[in-house]
Amino acid sequence: DTMGCDGGTIPTRDELVKLKKKPEQIDRDVELRARWAHCALTQQELKPPIVACELGRLYNKESVIKHLLNKGDAQSDLASHIRSLKDVCELKLAKNSSYDPSCLGKADSYVDTKAAQYMCPISGLEMNGRHKFLFLWKNGYVCAERSLKEVPEAVRSEWGKDYDADHVIIINGTGDEMEEMRKKMEQRRAKARKEKKGKKREIAESSVLNGESSTSSSAAKVKKEKDTGKESKVPLVNRSEIAAGVMAEAKAAIKQGPGFKTVAENPKASKTYKSLFSSSAKPREKDRVSNWITYNPYHYAS
């Protein structure tokens, strides 16, 4: 019988024993370029304005706006923590002068896959994923972690008074770094909610206090007017004396006889006495606003 391996061939172990296949490894350069030069939502090339979330992922601002407008059509939970544009920060990036994008589409030109469009403005390190980069959530200023360690004064002078260690976010961090940033994000949001509730409570309390103070001041004013006998701006008058004066004028007019066409024409008659008759100016104005069909001769009197 023929068993094979004739002619002096010697089989190796790999040919006789089946080994477990190694998982296919992704090219590191390709992976880094996908994370650092493309939008995390759409995988399109990053173009200004570029924003980052509180977890350190990079996005095109236009893509984030479209995502917010079409939340119901979202196929991934990658950006579920972005509820509005307040949940992203527009980055202040320094351009890399040595980066030439024109050679990317040419077949006969050398393409440096490690070249990046942006770099650290202090150390000059390229933002290609081989160096850890940070940004400050309050103002979006971006720099390399090495710059913060080696020349912290220069970085803090750029960040200014907004610098806060709790608001420093790592761009495209590792799994453990992402979990740490997620915890910080939840703490910041909880703190913001608490402050918002506190402000609402303060506004409500101040409005109640203002209402009580205005009510108490008005009550005190009324009490003071009652104590002084001045409840209104109109001075207090004895009505019986007015009635007696009007009656006296009426009796005098009857004795005198009809000297004038109307009581309103009598210069000696008081205003109170004239107001009792329809020929006075006060009743005449009242008649003018009555029903226009009603005939009133005093309406046309001059």
C-alpha positions in Angstrom: 0.0 0.0 0.0 1.1 3.5 -0.7 1.3 5.7 2.4 2.8 8.9 0.9 5.8 10.8 2.0 7.9 8.9 -0.5 11.0 10.2 -2.0 12.7 11.1 1.3 10.3 14.0 2.2 10.2 14.8 5.9 6.9 16.3 7.2 7.1 19.1 9.8 4.9 19.5 12.9 2.8 22.3 11.3 1.9 20.0 8.5 0.8 17.1 10.8 -0.9 19.1 13.7 -3.7 21.6 13.2 -3.0 24.7 15.2 -5.5 27.3 16.4 -5.6 30.3 14.0 -4.4 33.6 15.5 -6.9 36.4 15.4 -6.5 38.8 12.5 -4.6 41.8 13.7 -5.6 45.3 12.5 -2.9 47.5 11.3 -2.1 50.0 14.2 -1.6 52.9 11.8 -5.0 52.3 10.2 -6.7 52.0 13.6 -5.1 55.2 14.9 -6.0 57.1 11.8 -9.6 56.0 12.0 -9.9 57.3 15.6 -7.9 60.5 15.3 -8.7 61.7 11.8 -12.4 60.6 11.4 -15.7 61.5 13.1 -16.7 58.9 15.7 -20.4 59.1 14.5 -20.1 59.0 10.7 -16.5 57.9 10.1 -16.1 60.8 7.8 -12.9 62.8 7.8 -12.7 65.4 10.5 -13.3 69.0 9.3 -13.6 72.2 11.3 -15.5 72.9 13.4 -14.4 69.8 15.4 -16.0 69.1 18.8 -15.4 66.5 21.5 -17.7 65.0 24.1 -17.1 64.5 27.8 -15.7 61.0 27.0 -13.0 62.4 24.7 -14.4 61.2 21.4 -14.0 63.5 18.3 -16.9 64.5 16.1 -17.7 66.9 13.2 -20.0 69.5 14.7 -22.3 69.1 11.7 -22.7 65.3 12.4 -23.6 66.0 16.0 -26.3 68.5 14.9 -27.8 65.9 12.5 -27.7 63.3 15.3 -29.6 65.6 17.7 -32.2 66.3 15.0 -32.7 62.6 14.2 -32.3 60.9 17.6 -35.1 58.4 16.7 -33.1 57.1 13.7 -29.9 56.5 15.7 -28.5 53.0 15.1 -25.9 53.1 17.8 -25.6 54.1 21.4 -22.2 55.7 20.8 -23.5 59.2 21.2 -26.4 58.5 23.6 -24.8 60.7 26.2 -25.0 63.7 23.9 -28.4 65.3 24.7 -27.7 68.8 23.2 -24.8 70.9 21.9 -24.1 71.8 25.6 -22.7 68.2 25.9 -20.0 68.8 23.4 -17.1 71.3 23.4 -15.6 73.0 20.3 -11.9 72.4 20.3 -9.2 75.0 19.7 -6.7 73.1 17.5 -3.3 74.2 16.3 -2.7 73.3 12.6 0.4 71.3 11.6 2.3 73.4 9.0 4.1 70.3 7.7 0.9 68.4 6.9 0.2 68.2 3.2 -3.3 66.8 2.4 -2.8 67.1 -1.4 -0.6 64.0 -1.6 -3.2 61.7 -0.1 -5.0 60.9 -3.4 -1.9 60.6 -5.6 -0.6 57.1 -6.4 3.0 58.1 -7.2 3.6 60.2 -4.1 4.9 59.2 -0.7 2.2 59.3 2.0 3.3 59.6 5.6 0.6 57.8 7.6 1.9 59.2 10.9 1.5 62.8 9.8 -1.4 64.6 11.5 -3.4 67.7 10.6 -3.1 69.1 14.1 -0.4 69.3 16.7 0.4 70.5 20.2 1.1 74.3 20.1 3.7 74.1 22.9 5.6 70.9 22.3 5.0 70.5 18.6 3.9 66.8 18.9 1.6 65.7 16.2 -1.9 64.7 17.2 -1.9 61.3 15.5 -2.6 59.0 18.5 0.9 58.1 19.4 1.0 60.7 22.1 -1.7 61.3 24.7 -3.6 64.6 24.2 -5.9 66.5 26.6 -8.3 69.3 26.4 -10.0 71.6 28.9 -13.8 71.3 29.0 -14.4 74.9 29.9 -12.6 76.5 26.9 -11.6 73.7 24.5 -7.9 74.3 24.6 -5.9 71.3 23.3 -2.4 70.2 24.2 -0.2 67.1 24.7 0.0 65.5 28.1 3.8 65.8 27.9 3.5 69.6 27.7 1.4 69.6 30.9 4.0 67.5 32.7 7.1 69.2 31.4 6.0 72.9 31.1 2.9 73.2 33.2 3.3 76.9 33.6 3.0 77.4 29.8 -0.1 75.2 29.6 -1.9 76.9 32.5 -1.1 80.3 31.2 -2.9 79.3 28.0 -5.8 77.7 29.8 -6.0 80.7 32.1 -8.3 81.0 35.1 -10.5 78.2 33.6 -8.0 75.6 34.6 -9.4 72.8 36.7 -8.0 69.3 37.0 -11.5 67.8 37.2 -12.4 69.4 33.8 -9.3 68.0 31.9 -10.5 65.3 29.5 -8.3 62.8 27.6 -8.9 62.6 23.9 -9.5 59.0 22.6 -8.4 57.4 25.9 -8.1 53.7 26.7 -10.9 51.6 28.2 -10.0 52.4 31.8 -9.6 56.1 31.1 -13.0 56.2 29.4 -14.6 54.6 32.4 -12.9 57.2 34.7 -14.1 60.1 32.4 -17.6 58.7 32.4 -17.7 58.8 36.2 -16.5 62.4 36.1 -19.1 63.3 33.6 -21.9 61.9 35.8 -20.5 63.7 38.8 -20.4 67.0 36.8 -23.9 66.6 35.6 -25.2 65.7 39.1 -23.5 68.8 40.5 -25.0 71.0 37.7 -28.5 69.6 38.4 -28.1 70.3 42.1 -27.0 73.9 41.5 -29.9 74.5 39.1 -32.4 73.3 41.7 -30.7 75.5 44.3 -31.0 78.6 42.0 -34.7 77.8 41.4 -35.3 77.5 45.1 -33.5 80.8 45.8 -35.6 82.6 43.1 -38.8 81.2 44.6 -37.9 82.2 48.1 -36.9 85.7 47.1 -40.1 86.2 45.2 -42.1 85.1 48.2 -40.1 87.4 50.5 -40.6 90.3 48.0 -44.4 89.6 48.0 -44.6 89.5 51.8 -42.6 92.7 52.1 -44.8 94.6 49.5 -47.9 93.3 51.3 -46.6 94.3 54.7 -45.5 97.8 53.4 -48.9 98.5 51.9 -50.7 97.3 55.1 -48.5 99.6 57.1 -49.3 102.5 54.8 -53.0 101.9 55.2 -52.7 101.7 59.0 -50.7 104.9 59.1 -53.3 106.7 57.0 -56.1 105.4 59.3 -54.1 106.6 62.4 -53.6 110.1 60.9 -57.2 110.3 59.6 -56.0 110.4 55.9 -57.3 107.4 54.2 -57.4 109.0 50.8 -56.1 112.1 49.1 -59.6 113.7 49.1 -60.0 115.8 52.3 -62.9 115.0 54.7 -65.9 117.3 54.3 -69.1 117.7 56.4 -71.9 116.7 54.0 -74.6 118.3 56.1 -73.0 121.7 55.7 -72.9 121.2 51.9 -76.6 120.3 51.8 -77.5 123.3 54.0 -75.6 125.6 51.7 -77.3 124.2 48.5 -80.8 124.6 50.1 -80.0 128.2 51.0 -79.0 129.0 47.4 -82.1 127.4 46.1 -84.4 129.4 48.3 -82.5 132.6 47.4 -82.9 131.9 43.7 -86.6 131.3 44.1 -87.0 134.6 45.9 -84.9 136.5 43.3 -86.9 135.2 40.4 -85.8 134.1 36.9 -83.0 136.6 36.2 -81.0 134.2 34.0 -81.9 131.8 31.2 -80.2 128.9 33.0 -78.7 128.3 36.4 -75.4 127.7 34.8 -75.3 131.4 33.6 -75.8 132.7 37.1 -72.3 133.8 38.4 -73.4 133.9 42.0 -74.5 130.2 42.0 -71.9 127.7 43.4 -70.6 124.8 41.4 -72.4 122.3 43.7 -75.7 124.1 43.2 -75.2 124.2 39.4 -74.4 120.5 39.2 -78.0 119.7 40.3 -79.4 121.0 37.0 -79.0 119.6 33.5 -77.7 122.9 32.1 -74.4 122.5 34.0 -71.2 121.4 32.2 -70.9 118.1 34.2 -74.4 116.7 33.3 -74.0 117.9 29.7 -70.9 115.8 29.2 -72.7 112.8 30.6 -75.6 113.3 28.1 -73.2 113.5 25.2 -72.0 109.9 25.8 -75.5 108.5 25.9 -77.5 106.8 23.2 -77.0 108.9 20.0 -80.7 108.5 19.1 -81.9 110.4 22.2 -82.5 114.0 21.5 -81.0 116.5 24.0 -81.1 120.2 23.2 -78.2 120.8 25.6 -76.0 118.6 23.5 -75.7 121.3 20.9 -75.7 124.3 23.3 -72.7 126.4 23.2 
